[in-house]
């Protein structure tokens, strides 16, 4: 775990499993939490506000991001203000555009200048990062979530883009760059080396942290043993009675 101890990037757990979040809150490696409506739906959440307030009671001392889901500017603002009132450790997640592709920069600017901590999400381009960074208030904490994993899904290496984001965001020292939608534990070290402030990691991925630094020869043998045991447990057979021609 020494490699993890030396990390500068903060690991935030990404998910909506209440029991899992409460357990992870006790792990000093996990510095905060993020969720979104899709994750909540997947984990069976039916009452958004009750879930959020229950979570905040259980985890009052680490940052937690909750996302608005309105689509017009007025309702977005109302939801953002309400969510921000739920706790001092709350970051309000605002998508970089609405569903029509209209930028939310004016709302981001308004709320940030009023001291509301935001997590601007669903960002995938340098242009979006520039626009959001310009909109943020210098004095207000914020998170800028760039979906590096989704960028990689399109066949594009996200590392050069994330490095440029780090450079752009130096103009707002209280804004933190978040490597979002990570796909593998390697992303933690990539994000760290590039100077990202935060990376989100799913609960399932966090279960693999014990693999970091594992001896690869040992891991190879364990893999061979797994294949062998599974074949035996399944009762697989191959007829080897036929002689091989020489």
SERO-4910 file (N, C-alpha, C, O; in steps of 0.05 Angstrom, whole numbers):
BEGIN
 pado doro    nc1    nc2    nc3   cac1   cac2   cac3    cc1    cc2    cc3    oc1    oc2    oc3
  Unk    A     16    -24      0      0      0      0     17     25      0      6     47      1
  Unk    A     44     22     -1     61     46      0     56     64    -23     58     89    -20
  Unk    A     51     53    -47     45     69    -70     21     87    -66     20    110    -75
  Unk    A      1     76    -52    -23     92    -46    -17    114    -26    -28    136    -28
  Unk    A      0    108     -7      5    127     15     19    152      4     17    174     15
  Unk    A     34    149    -19     49    171    -30     33    188    -50     43    208    -61
  Unk    A      8    180    -55     -9    194    -74    -16    222    -65    -21    227    -41
  Unk    A    -16    241    -84    -26    268    -78    -55    271    -87    -70    286    -75
  Unk    A    -63    256   -108    -90    257   -118   -109    245    -97   -102    225    -84
  Unk    A   -132    258    -93   -152    248    -74   -171    228    -87   -181    233   -109
  Unk    A   -176    206    -73   -194    186    -83   -222    192    -72   -226    192    -47
  Unk    A   -242    196    -90   -270    198    -83   -284    173    -92   -280    165   -115
  Unk    A   -301    162    -75   -316    139    -83   -341    148    -98   -355    166    -90
  Unk    A   -347    134   -120   -369    141   -138   -390    119   -137   -385     97   -145
  Unk    A   -414    126   -126   -435    106   -125   -458    116   -109   -459    139   -100
  Unk    A   -478     98   -105   -502    106    -91   -512     84    -72   -535     83    -64
  Unk    A   -494     65    -65   -500     44    -46   -495     55    -18   -472     58    -10
  Unk    A   -517     62     -4   -515     76     22   -498     60     41   -480     71     55
  Unk    A   -503     34     43   -487     18     62   -458     18     55   -440     20     72
  Unk    A   -452     16     29   -424     16     20   -411     43     25   -387     44     32
  Unk    A   -425     65     21   -414     91     26   -407     95     55   -386    105     62
  Unk    A   -425     87     73   -421     90    101   -396     74    110   -380     83    126
  Unk    A   -392     50     98   -368     34    104   -343     47     94   -323     48    108
  Unk    A   -344     58     69   -321     70     57   -313     96     71   -290    105     70
  Unk    A   -333    109     84   -327    134     99   -307    130    121   -294    149    130
  Unk    A   -304    105    130   -285     99    151   -257     94    141   -238     92    156
  Unk    A   -254     92    114   -228     87    102   -214    113     97   -224    130     83
  Unk    A   -190    117    110   -176    142    106   -166    148     78   -160    170     71
  Unk    A   -166    127     61   -158    131     33   -180    145     17   -174    159     -3
  Unk    A   -205    142     26   -228    154     12   -233    182     24   -240    184     47
  Unk    A   -228    202      8   -230    230     17   -257    243     13   -262    265     24
  Unk    A   -274    231     -4   -300    243     -9   -317    225    -26   -309    202    -33
  Unk    A   -341    234    -34   -360    218    -48   -374    234    -70   -379    258    -67
  Unk    A   -380    220    -92   -397    231   -113   -418    211   -120   -415    187   -117
  Unk    A   -441    222   -130   -462    205   -140   -477    220   -162   -470    243   -168
  Unk    A   -496    208   -174   -512    221   -194   -539    207   -197   -542    185   -187
  Unk    A   -558    219   -210   -585    206   -213   -584    178   -225   -600    161   -217
  Unk    A   -567    174   -244   -565    147   -257   -556    126   -238   -566    104   -237
  Unk    A   -535    133   -221   -526    114   -201   -547    109   -180   -550     86   -171
  Unk    A   -561    130   -172   -583    126   -153   -604    108   -163   -614     90   -149
  Unk    A   -612    112   -188   -633     94   -200   -623     66   -201   -638     47   -195
  Unk    A   -598     62   -209   -586     35   -210   -587     21   -183   -591     -3   -182
  Unk    A   -582     36   -162   -582     24   -135   -609     25   -121   -611     20    -97
  Unk    A   -630     31   -136   -657     29   -125   -667     52   -108   -686     49    -94
  Unk    A   -653     75   -110   -662     98    -95   -688    109   -108   -689    113   -132
  Unk    A   -709    113    -92   -734    123   -102   -741    151    -91   -756    166   -104
  Unk    A   -729    159    -69   -733    185    -57   -706    199    -56   -690    194    -38
  Unk    A   -702    217    -75   -676    231    -78   -668    245    -53   -646    241    -42
  Unk    A   -685    262    -43   -678    279    -20   -674    263      6   -656    268     21
  Unk    A   -691    244     10   -688    227     34   -662    212     34   -648    210     54
  Unk    A   -655    201     10   -629    187      8   -606    207     14   -588    200     29
  Unk    A   -607    230      2   -585    250      6   -582    258     35   -560    259     46
  Unk    A   -605    264     48   -604    273     75   -594    251     94   -580    256    114
  Unk    A   -603    226     89   -594    203    104   -564    200    102   -550    194    121
  Unk    A   -554    202     77   -526    200     72   -510    221     86   -488    216     98
  Unk    A   -520    246     86   -506    268     98   -505    265    129   -486    274    141
  Unk    A   -525    253    140   -525    248    169   -504    227    176   -491    228    197
  Unk    A   -501    207    158   -482    185    163   -453    194    157   -434    184    170
  Unk    A   -450    213    138   -423    222    130   -423    252    131   -425    265    110
  Unk    A   -419    264    154   -421    293    156   -395    308    152   -394    333    151
  Unk    A   -373    293    149   -346    306    150   -329    302    125   -305    308    126
  Unk    A   -341    291    104   -326    289     79   -344    300     56   -368    298     57
  Unk    A   -331    313     36   -347    325     15   -364    304     -1   -354    282     -7
  Unk    A   -389    312     -7   -407    294    -22   -420    312    -43   -430    333    -38
  Unk    A   -420    301    -68   -432    316    -90   -459    304    -97   -462    280   -101
  Unk    A   -480    321    -98   -507    313   -107   -514    330   -132   -509    354   -133
  Unk    A   -526    316   -151   -531    329   -177   -560    339   -180   -579    326   -173
  Unk    A   -562    363   -192   -589    372   -200   -598    356   -224   -582    344   -238
  Unk    A   -624    356   -229   -634    341   -253   -655    357   -268   -669    346   -285
  Unk    A   -658    383   -262   -676    400   -277   -663    406   -304   -639    401   -308
  Unk    A   -679    417   -323   -668    422   -350   -671    451   -359   -659    459   -379
  Unk    A   -686    467   -345   -688    495   -351   -673    511   -330   -671    503   -307
  Unk    A   -663    534   -338   -645    550   -320   -657    557   -293   -644    555   -273
  Unk    A   -682    565   -294   -695    573   -269   -697    551   -249   -691    553   -225
  Unk    A   -707    528   -259   -710    504   -241   -683    493   -232   -680    484   -210
  Unk    A   -663    495   -250   -636    487   -243   -626    503   -219   -615    492   -200
  Unk    A   -630    529   -220   -621    546   -199   -635    540   -173   -623    539   -152
  Unk    A   -661    535   -174   -677    529   -150   -667    503   -137   -663    501   -113
  Unk    A   -663    482   -154   -653    457   -144   -625    460   -132   -619    448   -111
  Unk    A   -608    475   -146   -581    479   -136   -580    492   -109   -566    483    -91
  Unk    A   -597    512   -105   -598    526    -79   -608    508    -57   -599    508    -34
  Unk    A   -628    492    -64   -639    473    -44   -619    452    -36   -615    447    -12
  Unk    A   -606    440    -56   -585    420    -50   -563    432    -33   -553    419    -14
  Unk    A   -554    456    -40   -532    469    -25   -540    473      4   -522    474     22
  Unk    A   -565    475     10   -574    480     38   -574    455     55   -578    457     79
  Unk    A   -569    432     43   -571    407     58   -547    403     77   -550    387     96
  Unk    A   -525    415     71   -502    411     89   -477    426     80   -475    434     57
  Unk    A   -460    432     99   -435    447     93   -415    432     77   -397    444     65
  Unk    A   -418    405     76   -399    389     60   -410    381     33   -399    364     19
  Unk    A   -432    395     25   -445    389     -1   -433    405    -24   -428    429    -21
  Unk    A   -427    391    -46   -421    404    -71   -444    399    -90   -454    376    -92
  Unk    A   -454    419   -103   -477    416   -121   -466    410   -149   -451    426   -161
  Unk    A   -474    387   -160   -466    379   -187   -484    392   -207   -509    389   -206
  Unk    A   -472    406   -225   -487    419   -247   -475    410   -274   -451    414   -278
  Unk    A   -491    398   -291   -480    390   -317   -471    415   -333   -482    436   -330
  Unk    A   -451    411   -350   -439    433   -365   -458    445   -385   -455    469   -392
  Unk    A   -478    430   -394   -500    440   -411   -526    428   -401   -526    409   -385
  Unk    A   -548    438   -412   -574    424   -408   -577    403   -430   -559    400   -447
  Unk    A   -600    390   -432   -603    369   -452   -605    380   -480   -603    365   -500
  Unk    A   -608    406   -483   -609    419   -510   -582    429   -518   -579    441   -540
  Unk    A   -561    424   -502   -534    433   -508   -529    462   -501   -509    474   -509
  Unk    A   -547    475   -486   -544    503   -478   -526    504   -453   -531    491   -433
  Unk    A   -505    520   -455   -485    522   -434   -498    531   -407   -515    549   -407
  Unk    A   -488    520   -386   -497    528   -359   -478    548   -346   -480    554   -323
  Unk    A   -459    558   -362   -439    577   -351   -451    601   -337   -440    608   -315
  Unk    A   -472    613   -347   -484    636   -332   -493    628   -304   -489    643   -285
  Unk    A   -506    605   -301   -514    596   -275   -491    589   -258   -490    595   -234
  Unk    A   -471    576   -269   -446    569   -254   -434    595   -243   -426    595   -220
  Unk    A   -432    615   -260   -420    640   -251   -436    653   -228   -425    662   -208
  Unk    A   -462    653   -231   -480    665   -211   -477    651   -184   -473    664   -163
  Unk    A   -479    625   -184   -479    610   -159   -451    610   -146   -448    613   -122
  Unk    A   -430    608   -163   -403    608   -152   -396    634   -139   -383    635   -119
  Unk    A   -405    656   -151   -400    682   -140   -416    688   -114   -411    707   -100
  Unk    A   -436    671   -109   -451    673    -84   -440    654    -63   -451    652    -41
  Unk    A   -418    640    -70   -405    623    -50   -414    595    -49   -408    580    -30
  Unk    A   -430    586    -69   -440    559    -69   -419    541    -82   -410    546   -105
  Unk    A   -411    520    -68   -391    501    -78   -404    483   -100   -423    470    -95
  Unk    A   -392    484   -123   -403    469   -146   -384    447   -155   -360    448   -151
  Unk    A   -396    426   -167   -382    405   -181   -393    405   -209   -415    394   -214
  Unk    A   -379    417   -228   -389    419   -256   -382    393   -270   -359    385   -271
  Unk    A   -402    380   -281   -399    352   -290   -405    348   -320   -415    366   -333
  Unk    A   -399    324   -329   -404    316   -357   -387    332   -377   -396    336   -400
  Unk    A   -363    340   -369   -345    355   -386   -327    335   -401   -317    316   -390
  Unk    A   -324    341   -427   -307    323   -444   -288    339   -463   -273    326   -477
  Unk    A   -290    365   -463   -273    380   -482   -257    402   -468   -265    412   -447
  Unk    A   -235    410   -480   -219    432   -470   -235    458   -470   -234    474   -452
  Unk    A   -251    462   -491   -267    486   -493   -287    489   -469   -291    510   -459
  Unk    A   -298    466   -461   -316    466   -438   -301    473   -413   -311    488   -396
  Unk    A   -277    462   -410   -261    468   -386   -254    498   -385   -255    510   -363
  Unk    A   -247    509   -407   -241    538   -408   -265    555   -400   -263    573   -384
  Unk    A   -288    548   -411   -313    563   -405   -320    561   -375   -327    581   -363
  Unk    A   -318    537   -365   -325    533   -336   -305    547   -318   -313    560   -299
  Unk    A   -280    545   -324   -259    558   -308   -263    588   -308   -261    600   -287
  Unk    A   -269    599   -330   -275    628   -332   -299    636   -315   -300    657   -303
  Unk    A   -319    618   -314   -343    624   -300   -341    623   -269   -356    636   -255
  Unk    A   -322    607   -260   -319    603   -231   -308    627   -217   -290    641   -227
  Unk    A   -317    632   -192   -306    653   -176   -280    645   -164   -275    622   -157
  Unk    A   -262    664   -163   -235    658   -153   -235    648   -124   -220    631   -116
  Unk    A   -254    660   -108   -253    655    -79   -270    631    -70   -270    624    -47
  Unk    A   -285    618    -89   -303    597    -81   -292    569    -89   -285    565   -112
  Unk    A   -292    550    -71   -284    523    -78   -302    511   -100   -326    516   -100
  Unk    A   -290    495   -117   -306    482   -139   -291    458   -148   -267    454   -144
  Unk    A   -306    440   -162   -294    417   -174   -302    417   -204   -325    423   -210
  Unk    A   -283    411   -221   -288    410   -250   -284    381   -258   -261    371   -259
  Unk    A   -306    367   -264   -304    338   -270   -302    333   -300   -322    337   -315
  Unk    A   -279    324   -308   -274    317   -336   -275    286   -339   -261    272   -325
  Unk    A   -293    277   -357   -297    248   -359   -276    235   -376   -280    227   -399
  Unk    A   -253    232   -364   -230    220   -378   -236    192   -388   -227    184   -409
  Unk    A   -250    176   -372   -257    149   -380   -274    148   -405   -270    131   -422
  Unk    A   -293    166   -407   -310    167   -431   -294    177   -455   -299    168   -478
  Unk    A   -275    195   -451   -258    204   -472   -242    179   -483   -239    176   -507
  Unk    A   -231    164   -464   -216    140   -472   -234    120   -487   -224    106   -505
  Unk    A   -259    118   -479   -278    100   -493   -281    106   -523   -287     89   -538
  Unk    A   -275    131   -530   -277    139   -559   -251    133   -574   -250    139   -598
  Unk    A   -232    121   -560   -206    116   -573   -186    138   -572   -165    137   -585
  Unk    A   -191    158   -555   -173    181   -552   -159    179   -525   -172    174   -505
  Unk    A   -133    183   -525   -117    183   -500   -124    208   -484   -119    230   -494
  Unk    A   -136    205   -460   -144    229   -446   -121    244   -431   -125    266   -422
  Unk    A    -98    232   -430    -76    244   -414    -68    271   -424    -65    290   -407
  Unk    A    -63    275   -450    -55    302   -458    -77    323   -452    -71    346   -445
  Unk    A   -102    315   -456   -124    333   -450   -125    340   -420   -129    364   -413
  Unk    A   -121    320   -403   -122    326   -374    -99    343   -366   -102    360   -348
  Unk    A    -76    339   -378    -53    356   -372    -59    386   -379    -51    404   -365
  Unk    A    -72    390   -402    -80    417   -410   -100    428   -391   -100    452   -385
  Unk    A   -118    412   -381   -138    421   -361   -125    431   -336   -132    451   -324
  Unk    A   -104    416   -327    -89    425   -303    -78    453   -307    -79    470   -290
  Unk    A    -67    457   -331    -55    483   -337    -76    505   -338    -72    527   -326
  Unk    A    -98    500   -351   -120    520   -353   -130    528   -325   -135    551   -320
  Unk    A   -134    508   -308   -147    513   -283   -129    526   -262   -138    532   -240
  Unk    A   -104    530   -268    -87    544   -250    -96    573   -245    -89    586   -225
  Unk    A   -113    583   -263   -124    610   -260   -143    612   -237   -148    634   -227
  Unk    A   -154    589   -228   -172    589   -206   -162    569   -185   -170    545   -186
  Unk    A   -145    578   -167   -131    559   -148   -150    543   -130   -142    522   -120
  Unk    A   -174    553   -125   -192    538   -108   -209    518   -123   -225    503   -111
  Unk    A   -206    517   -149   -220    497   -166   -203    473   -169   -179    475   -174
  Unk    A   -215    449   -166   -200    424   -167   -209    408   -192   -232    406   -198
  Unk    A   -189    397   -206   -195    380   -229   -200    352   -220   -184    340   -206
  Unk    A   -222    341   -229   -229    313   -222   -229    296   -247   -242    302   -267
  Unk    A   -213    274   -246   -212    253   -267   -237    236   -262   -237    220   -243
  Unk    A   -257    238   -279   -282    223   -275   -284    199   -293   -269    196   -313
  Unk    A   -302    181   -287   -307    156   -301   -282    139   -305   -277    130   -328
  Unk    A   -267    136   -284   -243    119   -286   -251     90   -292   -273     81   -285
  Unk    A   -233     77   -307   -239     50   -316   -222     28   -303   -230      5   -303
  Unk    A   -199     36   -292   -181     16   -280   -164     30   -259   -161     55   -259
  Unk    A   -151     15   -241   -135     27   -220   -112     42   -230   -102     61   -217
  Unk    A   -102     35   -254    -80     50   -266    -87     79   -269    -69     97   -267
  Unk    A   -112     85   -273   -121    113   -277   -114    130   -252   -109    154   -255
  Unk    A   -114    118   -229   -107    133   -204    -79    144   -207    -74    168   -200
  Unk    A    -60    128   -216    -33    137   -218    -28    156   -242    -11    174   -241
  Unk    A    -44    152   -263    -43    170   -286    -53    198   -277    -40    218   -283
  Unk    A    -75    199   -263    -86    224   -253    -67    238   -234    -63    262   -234
  Unk    A    -54    222   -217    -35    233   -197    -11    245   -211     -3    267   -205
  Unk    A      0    231   -231     24    240   -245     18    265   -261     36    282   -265
  Unk    A     -6    268   -270    -13    292   -287    -19    316   -270    -21    339   -280
  Unk    A    -23    312   -243    -29    335   -226    -59    339   -221    -67    361   -211
  Unk    A    -76    320   -228   -104    322   -222   -108    322   -192    -92    309   -177
  Unk    A   -128    336   -182   -132    338   -154   -148    315   -142   -144    307   -119
  Unk    A   -167    305   -158   -186    284   -149   -190    264   -171   -188    270   -195
  Unk    A   -195    239   -163   -205    219   -183   -228    204   -170   -227    196   -146
  Unk    A   -249    199   -185   -271    183   -175   -266    153   -182   -258    147   -204
  Unk    A   -272    136   -163   -267    107   -166   -292     93   -156   -303     99   -135
  Unk    A   -303     74   -172   -327     60   -164   -321     42   -140   -298     36   -134
  Unk    A   -343     35   -127   -340     17   -104   -327     -9   -111   -311    -20    -96
  Unk    A   -334    -20   -134   -323    -46   -143   -293    -43   -148   -277    -61   -141
  Unk    A   -284    -21   -160   -256    -17   -165   -241    -13   -139   -218    -22   -137
  Unk    A   -253     -1   -119   -240      3    -93   -233    -23    -80   -214    -25    -64
  Unk    A   -249    -44    -86   -244    -70    -74   -218    -83    -85   -208   -101    -73
  Unk    A   -208    -72   -107   -184    -82   -119   -158    -68   -109   -137    -75   -118
  Unk    A   -161    -49    -91   -138    -34    -82   -116    -52    -71    -92    -44    -72
  Unk    A   -123    -74    -60   -103    -92    -48    -85   -104    -69    -63   -115    -62
  Unk    A    -92   -102    -95    -76   -113   -116    -52    -95   -122    -32   -104   -134
  Unk    A    -53    -70   -114    -32    -51   -121     -6    -60   -108     -5    -63    -84
  Unk    A     15    -63   -124     41    -71   -115     44   -101   -113     65   -111   -104
  Unk    A     23   -117   -121     24   -146   -119     46   -157   -137     50   -147   -159
  Unk    A     60   -178   -128     80   -191   -144     67   -204   -168     48   -220   -165
  Unk    A     77   -198   -192     64   -208   -217     67   -238   -221     50   -251   -233
  Unk    A     90   -249   -212     93   -278   -214     73   -293   -196     62   -313   -204
  Unk    A     69   -282   -172     49   -294   -154     21   -291   -166      5   -310   -165
  Unk    A     16   -268   -178    -10   -263   -191    -15   -282   -214    -37   -292   -218
  Unk    A      7   -288   -229      5   -306   -252     -3   -334   -242    -21   -347   -254
  Unk    A     10   -343   -221      5   -370   -210    -24   -372   -200    -38   -392   -204
  Unk    A    -33   -351   -186    -61   -350   -176    -81   -352   -199   -102   -364   -196
  Unk    A    -74   -339   -222    -92   -340   -245    -93   -368   -257   -115   -378   -264
  Unk    A    -70   -381   -259    -70   -409   -269    -86   -427   -250   -101   -444   -260
  Unk    A    -82   -424   -224    -97   -440   -205   -127   -435   -207   -143   -454   -204
  Unk    A   -135   -411   -212   -163   -404   -215   -175   -419   -239   -197   -431   -237
  Unk    A   -161   -418   -262   -171   -432   -286   -173   -462   -280   -193   -475   -287
  Unk    A   -153   -474   -267   -153   -502   -261   -176   -510   -242   -191   -529   -248
  Unk    A   -179   -495   -220   -200   -502   -201   -228   -499   -213   -246   -515   -208
  Unk    A   -232   -478   -230   -258   -474   -243   -264   -497   -262   -287   -505   -264
  Unk    A   -244   -506   -277   -247   -528   -295   -255   -554   -280   -273   -569   -289
  Unk    A   -242   -558   -257   -248   -582   -241   -276   -580   -229   -291   -600   -229
  Unk    A   -283   -556   -219   -309   -553   -207   -332   -556   -227   -354   -565   -220
  Unk    A   -326   -548   -252   -347   -550   -273   -349   -578   -284   -368   -584   -298
  Unk    A   -330   -595   -277   -331   -623   -286   -324   -626   -315   -332   -645   -328
  Unk    A   -308   -607   -326   -300   -609   -354   -283   -633   -359   -266   -640   -343
  Unk    A   -287   -645   -383   -269   -668   -391   -263   -664   -421   -279   -652   -436
  Unk    A   -241   -675   -429   -233   -677   -457   -224   -705   -463   -207   -715   -448
  Unk    A   -234   -717   -483   -226   -744   -490   -198   -744   -502   -194   -734   -524
  Unk    A   -180   -755   -487   -152   -756   -496   -143   -784   -503   -119   -789   -504
  Unk    A   -162   -802   -507   -155   -830   -512   -143   -834   -540   -127   -853   -544
  Unk    A   -150   -816   -559   -140   -819   -586   -110   -814   -587   -101   -793   -576
  Unk    A    -95   -832   -599    -66   -829   -600    -59   -806   -620    -71   -803   -641
  Unk    A    -38   -791   -613    -29   -770   -630    -10   -781   -650      9   -795   -643
  Unk    A    -15   -775   -676      3   -786   -697     30   -772   -696     32   -748   -692
  Unk    A     51   -788   -699     78   -778   -698     88   -773   -726    110   -764   -730
***
